[in-house]
């Protein structure tokens, strides 16, 4: 039939996947062009020679099921009824999508977790043998299934997997489907019309003409569409009288109308009614078809036989021979008729106790909802979709319900929750509407808290601050004292969210700091109080209050599970503890948060906690661990759609790359930041400026570095952020100005830093002030200051500052021609840089040591220093006994990625396996 070439391409694509080069094949063409027939032929061949134990799983999108959450996914995996052994680890999240009983009370689950779980289910199926997943009519695939297919295709390269999608061209292009088509691992196969010789092959001999004119006319009339051609030829054969040839005039004009005429002309009214019922309900139970068609059950059986005899339904089934035939049936009733049938079908299904999502699928096709029960079905269906991890589908249901009840506060909140992950701007507006409509102060308070969370995503935190403070005042006025436990907890939650949003942007930081000073300190006995404590500690730390007082408050914030309420307690308290040099509890809190996020399939929190911990490792002087966390965070963000506007993974990795000797790559990462109005933000912006300045300085642009540093200082001052060590622009500036010989300018910065350090009071802050003063002071006094700085840093929590002090002291002694003293301190600096991984300072220390007449030690250091951040993290997990799949699940990567990293690790470290790897890592830690 002229499809041999296409079949050959399909086979080549399948065999490529069988060899481990997983990818997607998108088969496109107009309706009736033969996509389904090609798939059937290709899968018949595949079933015959697919290596054992390979699997072929098929499904098809339909108009009826286009709005059912994970409907196509359930159809794909239904033949397997996945056993419990396949649903372990991260694959357990697949249960939410696969369950046929999504109870209305099912708890919400993140869409990422479900997609992640389904990926691991597919990976498990592909592990023993190749897996072929086929979805026909993918243009009608439900949104959640389609989004998962896109997620899977992005990771298919690591699996013996072929994803085949057949798409009808000419339909509205779905954004997700366009992403799949544009993926670099997707191959496309566009089916064109049948050529003339293939058309001639299909023409029965009694109809053919020797000169081929009949074949050419048929080709022109049907456009080479196999379905139209076959049905037209069937009609012409039936209309032919005796041996009379068919006139060409009878062919003209019949091609495009043949579906409608062949489908309806010869049907009785009851048979047409049954055909319409099948078109609306699909392959459903005969008694429901009878009720919908309003005919006796016996008529349904006879009508089905008639429809099969007329090639409207496939033999022995209630499936249409083609979607075009079904569409012709629906269109035959005229405008408004399909809606009338769907309304009746939805009522019948609801009365029969069918799942709400099935009923909702019909209601969504109505122009509007006009009965109360319909809105109720939509809300129930939305709860099921939410329980499946399909917020987009839930939102579609809820939008229709809200159109019926536009002032229902509960509906507004449900729709806002469904829209928040993908459409936060729309969710914010809905929450604002709900807040205005709510009449109860407690309800307004709960809405304000939710609005605050969404405001962070849409960069409208200042508006949320105002709302939260207003509702806090209203709670104080209306609730009075004493308050119930619930009311007290709600008030604390409002206050903590006001602080979270108040610390997001620089413009609201001063007011947030003032409010912290005015409010009493909570005890930290429940999650809400711990969240408030953690954010209070962060605020006071940023203000530069007493480190000892801040650390005590931050420690209390970690009394209750720090992963609760989104992990804000851990993030806020962790920042405060880090700045106060209480590094272990800060690292422990973030470690628990990371572990919790990994176990819950929460990629966003995992990514945020990883890059935050990377900044903490950098602060602690362990550039190896910092690089590992930063790289894992960046890799995860890079592969997700939300990663494009996420700044911290890039900032964290750039911050580590500069001291590790790759300032050019750091600048490249910083150049890739696209977040609008970055300069408004309180944390990211200042860390960004510090990374920019350090990269510029490392690349020899001192003036450019100083501009970024002064901008940082001005910005911090404007926001009332006076912590000397949060973004120590003054220390970096002083050192740069000293190198440029501009000592008086440098001393001004040193004095500014020292005044801040005296208030904060940590040894590190005091030492940094002495370091800045020492490098900008000539003569003996400068040496004395640097000597004191090195003494304070020695054995403390700031190894990189210690190395910098030793380096600066060595240079000062060398300038006084004390070469022996210079060599002693420069060697200490070089040795320390080797341990921390600070290659940039190591190069400077070695050059100065050489100038002092010293002999630098070996340049190489440990082979572990050659590992990338991701290799380091994979190596640590492998050495700890985790298998490749467990590592992949924990890091949100693929097994192939883990295998590649381990292969590289074994080669770099010259070890033979996990046991040797563990010993090598232990030796490094011992050093």
Secondary structure, 3 states (H helix, E strand, C coil): CCCHHHHHHHHHHHHHHHCCCCEEEEEEECCCCCHHHHHHHHHHHHHHHCCCCCEEEEEECCCCCCCCCCHHHHHHHCCCCCCHHHCCHHHHHHHHHHCCCCCCCCCCCCHHHHHHHHHHHHHHHHHCCCEEEEEECHHHCCHHHHHHHHHHHHCHHHCCEEEEEEEECCCCCCHHHHHHHHCCCEEEEECCCCCHHHHHHHCCCCCCCCCCHHHHHHHHHHCCCHHHHHHHHHHHHHHCCCCCCCCHHHHCCCCCCHHHHHHHCCCCHHHHHHHHHHHHHCCCCHHHHHHHHCCCHHHHHHHHHHHHHCCCECCCCCCECCHHHHHHHHHHCCCCHHHHHHHHHHHHHHHCCCCHHHHHHHHCCCCCCCCHHHHHHHHHHHHHHHHCCCHHHHHHHHHHHHHHCCCCHHHHHHHHHHHHCCCHHHHHHHHHHHHHHCCCHHHHHHHHHHHHHHHHHHCCHHHHHHHHHHHHHHHHHHHCCCCCHHHHHHHHHHHHHHHHHHCCEHHHHHHHHHHHHHCCCCCCCCHHHHHHHHHHHHHHHHHCCCHHHHHHHHHHHCCCCCCHHHHHHHHHHHHHHHHCCCHHHHHHHHHHHHHHHHHHCCHHHHHHHHHHHHHHHHHHCCHHHHHHHHHHHHHHHHHCHHHHHCCHHHHHHHHHHHHCCCHHHHHHHHHCCCCCCHHHECCHHHHHHHHHHHHHHHCCCHHHHHHHHHHHHHHHHHHCCCCCCCCCHHHHHHHHHHHCCCHHHHHHHHHHHHHHHHHHCCHHHHHHHHHHHHHCCCHHHHHHHHHHHHHHHCCCCCHHHHHHHHHHHHHHHHHCCCHHHHHHHHHHHHHHHHHHCCHHHHHHHHHHHHHCCCCCCCCCCCHHHHCCHHHHHHHHHHHCCCCHHHHHHHHCCCHHHHHHHHHHHHHHHCCCCHHHHHHHHHHHHHC
